[in-house]
Amino acid sequence: MTPPLSKADEPADATPRGTGPEAIKAIPVRHPGRYVSAVIAVALLVAIVYAFSQGKIEWGTIPDYFFDDRVMTGVGKTLELTVLSMVIGVVGGIVLAVMRMSKNPVTSTIAWFYIWFFRGTPVLVQLFIWFNLGLVFEYINLGPLYKDYWSSFMTPLLTALLGLGLNEAAYMAEICRSGLLAVDEGQTEAAHALGMSHSKTLRRIVIPQAMRVIVPPTGNEVINMLKTTSLVSAVQFLDLFKVASDIGQSAASTVEMYFLAAAWYLVLTSIFSVGQYYIERYYARGTSRALPPTPLQRLRTVVGRPNGGMA
């Protein structure tokens, strides 16, 4: 049996019995630059607000027209154009992505040329091209199905749909293609080895996994499309921006109506952003151990805390 150590034999750095380790006093690092930048940012914000408050803007005009019937009609037309253009863009993008990935050199070349042209030219230029094709083609003749003057056929709505939808298809094609390429080829080979057809493999194996890559940029494209619809006022389509501009000219409140249109765009994009968050959260299942809490769950957590929700 080993005899107990005496005090002289104990190591010098040994901790006395019955006492714990000394608490570490952590001194936070100071960041004076953060305070300086915050003060500068607040000062700039106050200066901008003060400048606009001193300007000749009738701010009371904005709430007076915010829910005007003409404005609400423009909001509805903007949402309708956004949804229809995105449907054309998504469907066209899927078709172009499949063509782009095809081993057939003809179809892949056609898809590449389409994407190259529509991504390389501005949307406004494309809108004007569609709107003024009546200068090139006097009639549109589809045989026994349809025949009419081009100016009567190419309405502002059709011009806006073609200009926005076909342009969006070029961007969605690259988004869909990147999503499909993100799925491991081994899964496709395994599905084929099990006897699954190519279409069933895409539908059951590839596309559900590709959606995790496709959905986030698609949500951004929807929000971007909502704002891009303001360009169709150039082809006489009565969207939100066109209606606000017309009201501003008739009521001599041009700048006020521009701010009104901006406020409505902010409201709509905020709503779309919330929807995008929930869709991304849905497709994130299986990739994260714990899904991020929803805004409602965060609110319940804060309300449920003691002392009025103070941490």
N, C-alpha and C positions, 0 to 999 in steps of 0.2 A: 504494500500500500504506500502510495507516494505521500510524503508529509506535506502539509499545507505550506504555502509560501509565506514568508514573513514580509513585513512592509518594506524592508530593505531590498528583498528579492523581486518585488513587483516592478514591472516596467514603468518608466517615467511618464509615459503618455497614457497610462491606463486610466479609465474613467472610474471615479469612486463609486463603490457599490451603493445602490439605492437612489442614484441620481441619473437622469436621462441626459442625452446629448444636448448641448447648448443650442438654443434656437438661433437660426440664421436670420440676421437682420438684412432683408433685401431692400436695397435703396433703388427706387425706380429711376431709370435714366430720363433726364429731362430733354425735352425736344422744343426748344424755344422757336425753331423755325415753323412749327405747326401753328403756334399762336400768332406769329407774324402773318403767315399766309391766310389764316382765318380772318384776322382783322382786315387785311387788304381785300379779301373776297366780299366781306360784309360791307365795307366802304364802297366798293364798286357797285354792289347791288343797290345800296341806298342811293347812290348817285344816279343810277339808271332810273329807279322809281321816281326820284325827285324830278328828273328831267322830263319824264312823261307826264307827271302830275302838273307841271308848269306849261305843258304844250296845249295847243288849241284843239283838244279832243273832248267831244261831248260823250263822256263815259256812260251817261244815263241812256243814251240811244241804244247801247248794246242789249241790256235786258228788255228794252221795249220791243225789239225785233227778234229776240232769241228764240221764241216759240211762235213766230209768225208762220202763217199757213204756207207762204211761199218758201220760207226757209226749211220748214219741216218736209215739204215736197222735195226740195233739193237734197236734204239728208237721206230721204228714202231712195231717191235716184242714185245717189252716191253709193249707198249700201248695195243696191241692186246691181250696179255696174261692177262693184268690187267682187261680189260673189260670182257673177256670171263670167267675168274675166278670169278669175282664179280657176273656175271649173274648166274653162277652155285651156288655160295654162297648164293645169295639172294633167288633164287627159292628154294634151299634146306633148307635154314633157315626158310622160311615161312611154308614149309611142316612140318619140325621138330617142329616148334613152335605150330602148330595146333595139331600135335601128342602129344606133351608134355602136352598140356592143355586138351587133350581128357580124358573123364571119363572111357575110355576103358583101363584097367590096362596093357594089352599087348602092345598096341601102345605107351602108355606113358612110359613104361619101356624100350622099344626099343629105343625111342628117347632119354631118359635119358642116356642109355648106350652109344649111338653114341656120344652125347655131351661130356660125361665123357672121352671117349677114345681120341677123336680128339682134345679136348682142353688140355688134360693131357700129350700129347706127342709132341715133337718138330716138326716143319714143315720139317726141313731137314731130320730127321729120317723117316718121312712119305714118302718123295720124294725117298729116297734110298730104302725103302721097295717096293714101286711101281716099281722102276726101276729094281730091282733085283728079282722080282717074277718069272722071267724066269728060275731061279735056282730051283724053286719049281714046276712050271707048264711048261712043254715043249710045249704044244699046248694050244690054246684057241679054243674051239669047241662049236659053237652055233647052231649045227645041220645043217640044209640046208641053214641057213642064212650066216654063216661065219665060216671058219676054217683056221687057219694059225699058224705058230710058234709064241710063245709069244714074242720072241725078235723082230720079225718083226711087231707085233701088237702094242707093247708098245713103241711107238716112243717118242723122247724127248718132243714133244709138248703135247702128251696125258699124259705122266708122269707128266709134269708141271701142266696141267689142273686138273688132279685128285688130285695131292698133294696139290695144293693151293685152288682149288674150294671146295673140300670136307672138308678141314680144316676150310675154311671161313664159310661154312654152319653151323658149330657148334657154332661159335661166333654170326652169324646173327640170329640163332634160339633164343638165349637168348635176343638179342636186340629186335627182333620182339615180343617175349613173354612179355618183360617188357613194350613195347608200347601198346600191347593189354590189359594188366592188368591195365594200367594207365587210361583207359576209364572207367567211372562209370558204374557199372553193372545196375543201374537203367535205363540207356538209352537203353540198350539191352532189358530189361524187358518191357519197354514202347513200343519199336518197335515190339516185339512179341505180345503185347496186341493189337496193331493196325493191326495185321494180316500179318506182314512182315515175310518172311521165314528167316531161319538162315543165308543162303548165302547172301541174299539181305541185311540183317542187318549188316553183316560184311562189305559188299561192300559200303553201303550208310551211315552207322552210325559210325561203330567202326573204320574201317581202316582210313578214312579221319582224324579223331581226333588222332588216334595212330601215324600217320605220323609225327606229331609235335614232338613226342618223339623218333621216329625211325630215322628220317632223320639226325639229327646232329651226332650221333655215326656212322651212315652208311657212312657219308662223311669222317669221320676219318678212317674208315675201308678201304675205297677206296684209300686214301693216303697211309695208311699202306701197302695195297696190292701192290701198285706201287713200294714201296721200298723192299717188301718181294720178289718180282720177281727176285731180284739179286741172290737168293739162287738157282735158277734153272740152273745156270751155272755149278753146281755140277753134273747135269745129262745131260750135253752136249747140253743144249738148247742155241741157239745163241741169247741171249738177249743183252741189252746194256752193262751190266757188263762183259759178256763173250767176246763180241767183243772188248771192250776196253782192256781187259786183253790180248787177242791175239795180238792186235796191239802193246801193250806195250812190249811184249816179243820179237816180230819181229823187232821192231824199237829201242830196248834197252831204252825205256822210260816208264818203269813200273809205277813209282810213278806219272809221268805226266798224264798218261792215267787214273789212279785212280782219280786224281783231275778232269779230263775231265768228267768222269762218274758222279762224285759228282755234278759237275756244271749242267749237264743235268737233274739229279734227282731233283735238286733245282728248275730248270726252270719248270719241269713238275708238281711238287708238288705245286708250286706257282699258276700255271694255275688252277689246280684242287681246290685249296683253294678258289680262286675267284668264281668258279662255285658253290662250297659248300655254300659260303656266300649268293649268290642269291637264291639258293634253300631253305635255311633256312629262308630267308626273305619272300619267297613266302608262306611257310607253317606257318609263324608267323602271318599271317593276321587273325584278329579276336581275338587274344590274347593280343595284345598291342594297346593302344590308338593311338600311333604314331609309325610307322615303322622307324627303323634306316635309315638314309640317305645312299644312295649308294655312292661308291667312286666318280662316275661322278657328283652326286649332290653336294658332298662336294667340288669338284673342281670348280663347277660353283659358289658355294657360295663364295669361296675364291677369284675367279677371279672377281666376281661381286662387291666386296667391293671397296669403294673409296680408294684413295691413294695407289694404287697398291696392294690392298689386305691386307694391314697392319691393324690389329685390334686396 
